[in-house]
């Protein structure tokens, strides 16, 4: 697998910061490729297979969500971590629905961002604590003791049809290989879909995903 990493952000100080963090984690500076807009990012991705992509959402020539969707259509398994200042429900759900593997706010310190980077490279689905609270609010979990009206339809919309199908199979106890054979997809693609499901449900395991989905009526 390539060790190249694509970083997309139009703020030079943030690009420098992310490069510094990645180098501190052992990544070679020469393997880090930076783009300041979607056009540059697509040009780079057309030439290089990346091991991970870090994406901002507010870019000069459009939304990073567009790039996430485009990159996911080309590579279903590549980890895509959003590092952005945006925290609106529309942007959060849009990025996760497009295929983001995790979502972290730019305001986090270097240690927190480092942990998220290491997690996503290991197949995790790191979600910023603030973002996780917003997601829980959307799906009806109580926040800080305040009753929140359940909005299961918002979560149902966030999960793609394929993700709902895979979640049903996970609930029936099937492993990734069995699911891959049943739906005629690769194990890497199934792994990527499950990671995205974790992010959207704000959970960290198959058991938690099934439990959360059943609580909200998303599983039969």
ChimeraX attribute file (.defattr): number of C-alpha atoms within 10 A of each C-alpha:
attribute: neighborCount
match mode: 1-to-1
recipient: residues
	/A:1	6
	/A:2	10
	/A:3	12
	/A:4	19
	/A:5	24
	/A:6	21
	/A:7	23
	/A:8	26
	/A:9	25
	/A:10	18
	/A:11	12
	/A:12	12
	/A:13	10
	/A:14	15
	/A:15	19
	/A:16	12
	/A:17	12
	/A:18	22
	/A:19	21
	/A:20	14
	/A:21	17
	/A:22	19
	/A:23	15
	/A:24	12
	/A:25	13
	/A:26	8
	/A:27	16
	/A:28	14
	/A:29	14
	/A:30	9
	/A:31	16
	/A:32	18
	/A:33	19
	/A:34	22
	/A:35	20
	/A:36	18
	/A:37	21
	/A:38	25
	/A:39	14
	/A:40	13
	/A:41	22
	/A:42	15
	/A:43	11
	/A:44	16
	/A:45	17
	/A:46	11
	/A:47	8
	/A:48	14
	/A:49	16
	/A:50	20
	/A:51	17
	/A:52	20
	/A:53	25
	/A:54	24
	/A:55	28
	/A:56	29
	/A:57	24
	/A:58	17
	/A:59	17
	/A:60	13
	/A:61	10
	/A:62	13
	/A:63	17
	/A:64	27
	/A:65	26
	/A:66	15
	/A:67	22
	/A:68	28
	/A:69	19
	/A:70	14
	/A:71	22
	/A:72	18
	/A:73	12
	/A:74	12
	/A:75	15
	/A:76	17
	/A:77	23
	/A:78	23
	/A:79	27
	/A:80	27
	/A:81	28
	/A:82	28
	/A:83	25
	/A:84	20
	/A:85	14
	/A:86	18
	/A:87	15
	/A:88	11
	/A:89	14
	/A:90	9
	/A:91	17
	/A:92	24
	/A:93	22
	/A:94	18
	/A:95	28
	/A:96	24
	/A:97	23
	/A:98	22
	/A:99	30
	/A:100	30
	/A:101	32
	/A:102	30
	/A:103	29
	/A:104	25
	/A:105	20
	/A:106	16
	/A:107	11
	/A:108	13
	/A:109	9
	/A:110	14
	/A:111	10
	/A:112	13
	/A:113	21
	/A:114	16
	/A:115	12
	/A:116	22
	/A:117	25
	/A:118	14
	/A:119	14
	/A:120	20
	/A:121	16
	/A:122	10
	/A:123	16
	/A:124	22
	/A:125	30
	/A:126	26
	/A:127	25
	/A:128	20
	/A:129	13
	/A:130	13
	/A:131	20
	/A:132	20
	/A:133	17
	/A:134	19
	/A:135	22
	/A:136	20
	/A:137	18
	/A:138	19
	/A:139	23
	/A:140	17
	/A:141	19
	/A:142	14
	/A:143	12
	/A:144	7
	/A:145	7
	/A:146	9
	/A:147	11
	/A:148	14
	/A:149	12
	/A:150	16
	/A:151	15
	/A:152	17
	/A:153	14
	/A:154	14
	/A:155	22
	/A:156	17
	/A:157	11
	/A:158	21
	/A:159	23
	/A:160	17
	/A:161	11
	/A:162	12
	/A:163	18
	/A:164	19
	/A:165	14
	/A:166	22
	/A:167	24
	/A:168	17
	/A:169	18
	/A:170	19
	/A:171	18
	/A:172	10
	/A:173	14
	/A:174	15
	/A:175	13
	/A:176	19
	/A:177	14
	/A:178	15
	/A:179	21
	/A:180	18
	/A:181	11
	/A:182	12
	/A:183	13
	/A:184	10
	/A:185	12
	/A:186	16
	/A:187	17
	/A:188	16
	/A:189	16
	/A:190	24
	/A:191	18
	/A:192	25
	/A:193	23
	/A:194	25
	/A:195	26
	/A:196	26
	/A:197	28
	/A:198	23
	/A:199	25
	/A:200	29
	/A:201	20
	/A:202	24
	/A:203	20
	/A:204	16
	/A:205	15
	/A:206	17
	/A:207	13
	/A:208	14
	/A:209	22
	/A:210	22
	/A:211	15
	/A:212	17
	/A:213	22
	/A:214	13
	/A:215	11
	/A:216	17
	/A:217	11
	/A:218	18
	/A:219	15
	/A:220	7
